[in-house]
């Protein structure tokens, strides 16, 4: 399935969680996986979601690292 993270489309397996999408995004951007622990994940409406939040085809999420 395809999910968009920060305007980048990533390909994931069915049943993937938000942490899988962000990890795929970080690898695509050549950033360290350790950033996953520091950042926060939000849905398209701006609500924070957890690392284990289930994803569906075409979903849009945002990953932000607080300063």
C-alpha distances in whole Angstrom, upper triangle without the diagonal:
4,7,10,13,16,16,14,10,8,6,5,6,6,9,9,12,13,15,12,10,14,15,13,14,18,17,16,19,21,22,23,21,24,24,21,24,26,23,22,19,19,17,17,21,22,22,22,19,19,18,17,15,12,9,8,5,8,10,12,14,17,19,22,25,28,31
4,7,10,13,12,10,6,6,5,6,9,9,12,10,12,12,14,12,9,13,14,11,12,16,16,14,17,19,20,22,20,23,22,20,23,24,21,20,17,17,15,15,19,20,20,20,18,19,17,17,15,13,10,8,6,6,8,10,12,14,16,20,23,26,29
4,7,10,10,8,6,6,7,7,10,11,12,10,11,9,12,10,7,10,12,10,10,14,15,13,15,18,18,20,18,21,19,17,20,21,18,17,13,13,11,11,15,16,17,17,15,16,15,15,13,11,8,8,6,5,5,6,8,11,13,16,19,23,25
4,6,6,5,4,6,9,10,14,15,15,13,13,11,13,12,8,10,12,11,9,12,14,12,13,17,17,19,18,20,18,16,20,20,17,15,12,12,10,10,14,14,16,16,15,16,15,17,15,14,10,11,9,7,6,5,6,8,10,14,17,20,23
4,5,5,6,7,11,12,15,16,16,13,12,9,11,11,7,7,10,9,7,10,12,11,11,14,14,16,15,17,14,13,16,16,13,12,9,10,10,10,13,13,14,14,13,14,13,15,14,14,11,13,12,10,9,6,5,5,7,10,13,17,19
4,5,8,10,14,15,19,20,20,17,16,13,14,14,11,9,12,12,8,11,13,12,11,14,14,16,16,18,14,14,17,16,13,12,10,10,11,10,13,12,15,14,15,16,16,18,17,17,15,16,16,13,11,8,7,5,6,9,12,15,17
4,7,10,13,15,19,20,21,18,18,15,16,16,12,12,15,13,10,13,15,12,12,16,16,19,19,21,18,17,21,20,17,16,14,13,12,11,14,14,17,17,17,19,19,21,19,19,16,16,15,12,11,8,9,8,10,13,16,19,21
4,6,10,13,16,18,19,16,16,14,15,14,10,10,12,10,7,10,12,9,9,13,14,17,17,19,17,16,20,20,17,17,14,15,14,13,17,17,19,19,18,20,18,20,19,18,15,16,14,12,12,9,10,10,11,14,16,20,22
4,7,10,13,15,17,14,15,13,15,13,9,11,13,10,8,12,13,10,12,15,16,18,18,21,19,18,21,22,19,18,16,16,15,14,18,18,20,20,19,20,18,19,18,17,13,13,11,9,10,9,10,12,13,16,19,22,25
4,6,10,12,14,11,13,12,12,10,7,9,10,7,7,10,10,8,11,14,15,17,16,19,17,16,20,21,18,18,15,16,15,16,19,20,21,20,18,18,16,17,16,15,12,12,11,10,11,10,11,13,13,17,19,23,25
4,7,10,12,10,12,12,13,10,8,11,11,8,10,13,12,11,14,16,17,19,17,21,20,18,21,23,21,20,18,19,17,18,22,22,23,22,20,20,17,17,17,15,12,12,10,10,12,13,14,16,16,20,22,26,28
4,7,9,6,9,10,11,8,7,10,10,8,10,13,13,13,16,17,18,19,17,20,19,17,20,22,20,20,17,18,17,18,22,22,22,21,18,17,15,14,14,12,10,10,9,11,11,13,14,16,16,20,22,26,29
4,6,6,9,12,12,9,10,13,13,11,14,17,16,16,19,20,21,21,19,22,22,19,22,24,22,22,19,20,19,20,24,24,24,22,19,18,16,14,14,12,10,10,10,13,13,16,16,19,19,23,25,28,31
4,6,9,12,14,11,11,15,15,14,16,19,19,19,22,24,24,24,21,24,24,21,23,26,24,22,19,20,18,20,23,24,23,22,19,18,16,14,13,10,9,8,9,12,13,15,16,19,20,24,26,29,33
4,7,10,12,10,11,14,15,14,17,19,19,20,23,24,24,24,20,23,23,19,21,24,22,20,18,18,17,19,21,22,21,20,16,15,13,11,10,7,7,8,10,13,13,15,16,19,19,23,25,28,31
4,7,8,6,7,11,11,11,13,15,16,17,19,21,20,20,17,19,19,16,18,20,18,17,15,16,15,17,20,20,19,17,14,13,11,9,9,6,6,8,10,12,12,14,13,16,16,19,21,24,28
4,5,5,7,9,10,11,13,15,16,17,19,20,19,19,15,17,17,13,15,17,15,14,11,13,12,15,18,17,16,14,10,9,7,5,5,5,6,9,12,13,11,13,11,14,13,17,19,21,25
4,5,5,6,9,10,11,12,14,15,17,18,17,17,14,15,14,10,13,14,12,11,8,9,10,13,15,14,13,11,8,7,5,6,5,6,6,10,12,13,10,10,8,10,10,13,15,18,21
4,5,5,6,9,10,10,12,14,15,16,14,14,10,12,11,8,10,12,11,10,9,11,13,16,18,17,16,13,10,8,5,7,8,9,10,13,15,16,14,13,11,11,10,13,14,17,20
4,6,5,6,9,10,11,12,14,15,14,14,11,13,13,10,13,15,14,14,12,14,15,17,20,19,18,16,13,12,8,9,10,10,10,12,14,15,13,14,12,13,12,15,17,20,23
4,5,5,6,9,10,11,12,14,14,14,12,14,13,10,14,15,13,13,10,12,12,14,17,17,17,15,13,12,10,11,10,10,9,11,12,12,10,10,9,10,10,13,15,19,22
4,5,5,6,9,10,10,12,11,11,9,11,9,7,11,12,10,10,8,11,12,14,17,16,16,14,12,11,9,11,12,13,11,14,15,15,13,11,9,9,7,10,12,15,18
4,5,5,6,9,10,10,9,9,6,9,9,7,11,13,11,13,12,15,16,18,21,20,20,17,15,14,11,13,14,14,14,16,17,17,16,15,13,12,10,13,14,17,20
4,5,5,6,9,10,10,11,9,13,12,11,14,16,14,15,14,16,17,18,22,21,21,19,17,16,13,15,15,15,14,15,15,15,15,14,13,13,12,15,16,20,22
4,5,5,6,9,9,10,10,13,11,10,14,15,13,14,12,14,15,16,20,18,19,18,16,16,14,16,16,16,14,16,16,15,14,12,11,10,9,12,13,17,19
4,5,5,6,5,7,6,9,8,8,12,13,11,13,13,16,17,19,22,20,21,19,18,17,14,17,18,18,17,19,19,19,17,16,13,12,10,12,12,16,18
4,5,5,6,7,7,11,11,11,15,16,15,17,16,19,20,22,25,23,24,22,21,20,17,19,20,20,19,21,20,20,19,18,16,15,13,15,16,19,21
4,5,8,10,11,14,13,14,17,18,16,18,17,19,20,21,24,23,24,23,21,21,19,20,21,21,19,20,19,18,18,16,15,15,14,16,17,20,22
4,6,9,11,13,12,13,16,16,15,17,16,19,20,20,24,22,24,22,22,21,19,22,22,22,20,22,21,20,19,17,16,14,12,14,14,18,19
4,7,9,12,11,13,16,16,16,18,18,21,23,24,27,25,26,24,23,23,20,23,24,24,23,25,24,23,22,20,19,17,15,16,15,19,20
4,7,9,8,10,13,13,12,15,16,19,21,22,25,23,24,22,21,20,18,21,22,23,22,24,24,23,22,20,18,16,13,13,12,16,16
4,5,6,8,10,11,12,15,16,20,22,24,26,24,24,22,21,19,17,20,21,23,22,25,25,25,23,21,19,17,14,14,12,16,16
4,5,6,8,10,11,13,14,18,20,22,25,23,23,20,18,16,13,16,18,20,19,22,23,23,21,20,17,16,13,14,12,16,17
4,5,6,7,9,13,14,18,21,23,26,23,23,19,18,16,14,17,19,21,21,25,26,26,24,22,19,17,13,13,11,14,15
4,5,5,6,10,12,15,18,20,22,20,20,17,16,15,13,16,18,20,20,23,24,24,21,19,16,14,10,10,8,10,12
4,6,5,8,9,13,16,18,20,18,17,14,13,11,9,12,14,16,17,20,22,21,19,17,14,12,9,9,9,11,14
4,6,8,10,14,17,20,22,19,18,14,14,11,9,13,15,18,19,22,24,24,21,20,16,15,11,11,9,11,14
4,7,10,14,17,20,21,18,17,14,14,13,12,15,17,20,21,24,26,25,22,20,16,14,10,9,6,7,10
4,7,10,14,16,17,14,14,11,11,11,10,14,15,18,18,21,23,22,19,16,13,10,7,5,4,6,10
4,7,10,13,14,11,10,7,8,8,9,12,12,15,16,19,21,20,17,14,10,8,6,5,6,8,11
4,7,10,11,9,8,6,6,7,8,11,10,12,12,15,17,16,13,11,7,6,5,6,9,11,15
4,7,8,5,5,4,5,8,10,12,10,13,12,14,16,15,11,9,6,5,6,8,11,13,16
4,5,5,5,6,7,10,12,13,10,11,10,12,13,12,8,6,5,6,9,11,15,16,20
4,6,8,10,10,14,15,16,13,14,12,13,14,11,8,5,6,7,11,13,16,18,21
4,6,9,11,14,17,18,15,16,14,15,16,14,11,9,9,10,13,14,18,18,21
4,6,9,13,15,17,14,16,15,17,18,16,13,10,9,8,11,11,14,15,18
4,6,10,13,14,12,14,14,16,18,17,13,12,10,10,12,12,15,15,19
4,7,10,12,10,13,14,16,19,18,14,13,10,9,10,10,13,13,17
4,7,8,6,10,11,14,17,16,13,12,9,10,10,12,14,15,19
4,5,5,9,11,15,18,18,15,14,11,12,11,13,14,16,19
4,6,9,11,14,17,18,15,15,12,12,11,13,14,16,20
4,6,9,13,16,17,15,15,13,15,14,16,18,20,23
4,6,10,13,15,12,13,11,13,13,16,18,20,24
4,7,10,12,10,12,11,14,15,18,21,23,27
4,7,9,7,9,9,13,14,18,20,23,27
4,6,6,9,11,15,17,20,23,26,29
4,6,9,12,15,18,21,24,27,31
4,7,10,13,16,20,23,26,29
4,7,10,13,17,20,23,26
4,7,10,13,17,20,23
4,7,10,14,16,19
4,6,10,13,16
4,7,10,13
4,6,9
4,6
4
